[in-house]
Amino acid sequence: MRGALVALWIAATLVLALAANPTLAQDGEPDLDAPEMESVYDPYRGIDRDGRIPRIDKAALVDRPERWRYIPEGRIKPGNIFERFLVSSFIVPLFFASSDVGIGGGATITDIDFRKQRRREFLGAFLTYTSEGQQSYVARWRRWTRQVEVPDGGVLQEERSFIRVGGGYRKTLTRRFFGIGPTSDEDDESSYTDETAFLDVGLSRSLEGAFDDFIIDLGLKGEWHRLSNGKVGGKPDTDELFPDLFADADRIGLGTIGVGLRWDTRDSQRNPYRGTQIGASIDGTLYQSSGDVAATYRIFANQIFPLWPLFHDGGTDDEEHPPTDSIRYRRPLCARKSMSVTAAPPPIPTSELAKKRGTMKLETRKRWKRLPGLMRPSGM
């Protein structure tokens, strides 16, 4: 019932916000949403009839033009979410089935011109529910902080600087737990249900001047978990095989602060064609309802190489966003590690997790993540 109420609240808030049509133009600027402007909208303004986007002189407007994305005026349609459907708003129905979670359905609702800010804001809602009660209701918002108007129409947007907010509720019926330590075995697989609510805020900012190749990321996340019996067919419940660990990890709250710094020369954050990324990040769980404090850190590197066109002609020199094939080489310079920074033992001692995290016996295809007090594989 709680999940259904959360879903109803998210859906109602989203639809009302997206369908609203406030006047957002500043004094002295034309309001593109005004009725008299609707007939002026040209879907091919700044775009050729075949969908090709002619290149503009971005260097005349901004420094480091390779880092700014050009969005032509034809991709900025006025109107509410329904009037802009398939231009800057999208609704995708979802249907799926699984023997463990039953028959499910839902929808993904995205608006990449939320509040009609000329493509500066994004809002998305992702809603699913199954016949066995698995559910997920998540909303995410983002606003890019650096944007420049193009005199002939359209905007330039720098993808490296933005603020974000996300939150929601999930109830996952098929979490798996194998135990802790070098004696854990795949045959010890057990199942539990993880019910969680979370709120996540953060920002990303490109530095100025001589340090403009560097990006700093900051984030703050609060989450709450409640565990119960799992639904994986043929597997015992985690609270039967590991009753003490299960009891200690149930109804736990976490507060995490994340900080990251990276040297990033890629030409795009969403779909890079070329460039290098080297960075490090640390997530410090400074609050746990158990009283413990811990952190995880990682060091990483990525290299993007453009390739010769494989299935197209590669576009032309005067084309914006030409079709480009690329290959990415990604390497973790240091595997994600855990560390305890207090001597007080949590429900499951974080120091033990830190010692044994890298020695867990499991198949290499499983990727482990830390859940409140438990270790779990994800993406299985």
N, C-alpha and C positions, 0 to 999 in steps of 0.2 A: 504494500500500500504506500509506504514511504517513497519507494522508487517511482511509482506512478504519479504521485503528487509532484515530485521533483521534475519529472518529464513534462507534466502539464504546465508547470510554472515556466520552465525553459522555453517550451514551444510558444506559449502565449506571449511571453516577453519578446521573443524573437520576432514573431509575426507582427506584433504591434509596432515594434521599433522599425522593422524593415518597410512596413506599409505606410508609415508616417511620411509626410511630405513637407517638412519645415522649410522655410525660406532661409538658406544658409549663405547666400551671396552677400558680399560686403558692399558697403555704400559705394556707389559709383561704378559697380561692376554689373553686367547683365546677369539676371537670374535665369539660368538655363532650364530651370524646372517650371518657370512661369508658362501659362497656357499659350501665350503668343509665341513662345520660343520652341514649342514642341514641333511645329512645322518646319523649323529651321534645321533641325538635327539631320545631319548627313552621315549615314553609316560608312561612307567611303572617304570622308574627310581625313586626309593623311594616309590613305590606304589605296592601293591599286585594286582594280576590279578582280584580279586573281588572288587577292589576299596579301600580296607583297607590300611591305612597308618601306618606302623610300627613305634613305638615310638623310638625316638633317645635320647641320653643323653644331653639334653639342659643345664643341670647344669654345664657341663664342658666348656661351651662357654659363659654363661651369668649368672648374679645374678637374683634372683626371676624368675626362669624359667617358673613358672606357668603363667606369664604375656606375654610370648613371643609365638607367633604363628609360627609353623613350616610349611613351604610351600615346598614340595618336588620338585626335579628337573623336574619330569615328568609334573608338572603343570606350568612350565616356558618354553613355546614353542617359538622358534625363528620365525621370519618372521613378515610381516605386519599384519594389522587388518584382512584382508581376509584369509591369511594363518593360522592365529591363531583362526579362527572362531570356537566357541563352546568350546574352551580351555581357552582363556583369553580375548576373545572379543565376544560380543553378539549384535545382532540386532533384535529387537522385533517390529513387526508392530502392530499398534493399530487401532481399529475400534469401534465406539460407536454411539449411537443415543439418542436424547432427544427432547421432544416436544418444549422445550424452546430454545435450542441452535442449533437444527438441526442435520444433519448427519455429523459425524466427523471422522477424521483419522489422523494418524501420525506415529511416530516411536520413540523408545528408543534405542539409540546407546551407548554402554558402552565398555570401554577398561580398564581392570584392570591391564594391563601391558603397560600403555601408555609410549611411547618413549623407550620402551624396557629397562626399568630400573630394571629388575628382580623383578617385582611385587611391586615396591616401589611407583609407581604413578598410579593414577586413573583419567580418564576423561570420562564424560558422557554428552550426549545431549538428551534432552527430548522435542520433537516437536509435536504439535497438531494444527489442524485447523478444523473449522466446517463450514457448509454451511451458517449459520447465521452470521459468522464473529467472533465467539469466537476463541481465539488463545493463544498459550503459546509456547514460545521458550526460553529454559533455558539450560545453560551449567554450569557444575561444575567440578572442578579439585581439587585433593588432593595429597599431598606427605607426606609419613611417614618419619620422621627424624631419626629414630633409626632402623637400620637393620644390621644384621650380616650374613656373608657368612658361610655356613656349609661346612667343608672340604670335605665330601663325596658327596656333591651336595645339592642344595636347599638353602634356606635362613631362618633365624629367624627374625620375625618382631614384634616390640612392638607397639601395637595399640594405646597406650595412648598419643603419641606425634606425631603431624602432623601440617601441614599448609594447608590452603584451600582458594580457590577463587571461587566465583560463581556470575552469573549475567544473566540477560535476560529481556525479555519483555512479559507481559501478558495482555490480554484483556478479562475480565470476565464479561459476560452479565447478570448474575443472582445474584448479591449481594443483600442482604436484609437489611433493616433498620426499626427499630420499634420505634424509639424515644429515649429520654433520661430522666431518672428520675423515681421515684416510680410510677408515673401515666402512664407509658408506658404499652401498652397492646398488646397481640398477634394479635388482630384485627387491629392494626395500621400498619401492615406489608406493606412495600413499597419496590420498586425495583429500583436498579440503576446499571449502568455499570461502572466498575472500570478498567481504563487503566493505567498500571504501568510499569515503567522500574526501574531496581535496580542493584546494584553492592554490593557484600558482600565478605569481606576478614576476615580471622581470623586464630588463631592458638590454639592448645591445647598442654600443656606441663606437663609431670610428673616431680615432683620435685626430688631432689637428696638426698641421704643419709638417715638420720633418718626421713625425711619428704617424703619419696618416695611413701607413700600411698595417698598423696595429688596431685591433678591435678588442674592447673589453666587454664582458658579459657579466651581468649581475642578476640573481634570481632569489626568490623567497617562496618556499612552498610549505604549506601545512596540510597534513593528511591524518585521517583516522581510519582504523581498521577494526573489523569484527569478523571472527572466523567461526565456521560451523562445518558440518559434515559435507564431504565432497560428492561429486556425481560422476566421477570417472568409472566406467563400467569395469567390473572385475577387480577393482583395487580397494584395499581397506581404507578406512578413514584415518587421517593423520592423528586424531585424538586417541585412537586405539593403540597405534604403534608408538607414538611419542607423546604420551599424555602430559608430561611435565612441560615440555617445550611448547606444546599447543596451548596449555593454560596460561603460560607466561606471555605468549605472543598475542593472545586474544584481547580485544578492546584496548588497543594501544594507540597513542597519538604521537605524531612526529612533527617537528619543526626544523626545516632545512634551509640553510643559506648557501647559495652557489656563487662562485667567483671563477671567471675564466679570462685568460688573455691569450690572444693568438696573433701571429704574423700572417697576414692573409693578402695575397696578391691576385686572387681569383677574380675574374671579370664579372661574376655573378654569384650571389649566395644561393639562388634557387636552382639554376641550371647552368653551371659554369662550363665554358668551352676550353679554358686554359688557366694556368696559374698554380700557385703553391700555397699550402696552408700548414703551419706548424704551431702548435699551441699546447696549453696545459690548463686543467681545471680542477677544482676541489669543491666537493659538496660536504659541508659540515652540518651534521645533525646536532644542533646545539640544544634541542629540546627533545626529550623522550619522556613519556609518562612514567617510565621506569626509573628516571633520574639519571640515566647514562648520557654521555656525550661521545660522539664518534664522528669519523669522516671517511670519505673515499676520494681518491685522486686518480688522475690519468694524464698521460702525455701522448700526443698523437701527431700524425703528419699525413698529408694528402698531396698528391701531385696529379694535375689534370693535363693530358696531352691531346691536342687536336689531331685528328686523323684525316687522311685523304677521303673525299666523299665516296661512300660505298654504294648507296642506293638513290643518289640524287646528284645534281650538278654543282652543289655547293653554293648556289646563289651568285650574286654579282657584287662588285666592290661598292656599289652605291645603294646597297640594300641593308636595312636595319634588321637585326636578328636573323641573319642568313641561316639556312639549314646547315648544321655542323655536327659531325660525328666526333666523339671524343672518348678517351679511355682514362679511367681513374686508377691510380695506384694508391692504396691506402694501407698504412702500417701503424699499429700502436707501438710507439717507442717504449712504452711501459704499460703492462697490463693494469687494468683497474685494480687498485689495492684498497684494503680497509685498514684503519688504524684506530686504536683506542687512545683517548687523551685524558681519561680519568681512571682512577684506581677502583672506584666503586663499581661492583659487579651489577650489570643489568640483568633482566630476567634470563637471557641467554648471554653469557659473558662475551662482550664484544672482543676482548683480548683473545679469547679462544677462536672466535670467528676470524680475527686477523691472522692468527697463526696458521689456521687450517684452511683458509679460503683458497689458497693456491695449490692445496694438496688433495682436493676432493677427487675421489675416484669415480669418474663418469665418462661416458662417451664424448668424444671431442665435438660432436655436433650440438651439444647442449651448451647454452650460454647462461651463466648464473647471474642472478641479481639478488640484492639484499632486500628482503621484505622485513617488516617490523619484527625483529627478533628471530626470523626464520631465514633460511636460504632457499631460493626457489629457481628453477630453470624457466626461462621465458622463450616464446617463439616456437614451442614444440608442436 
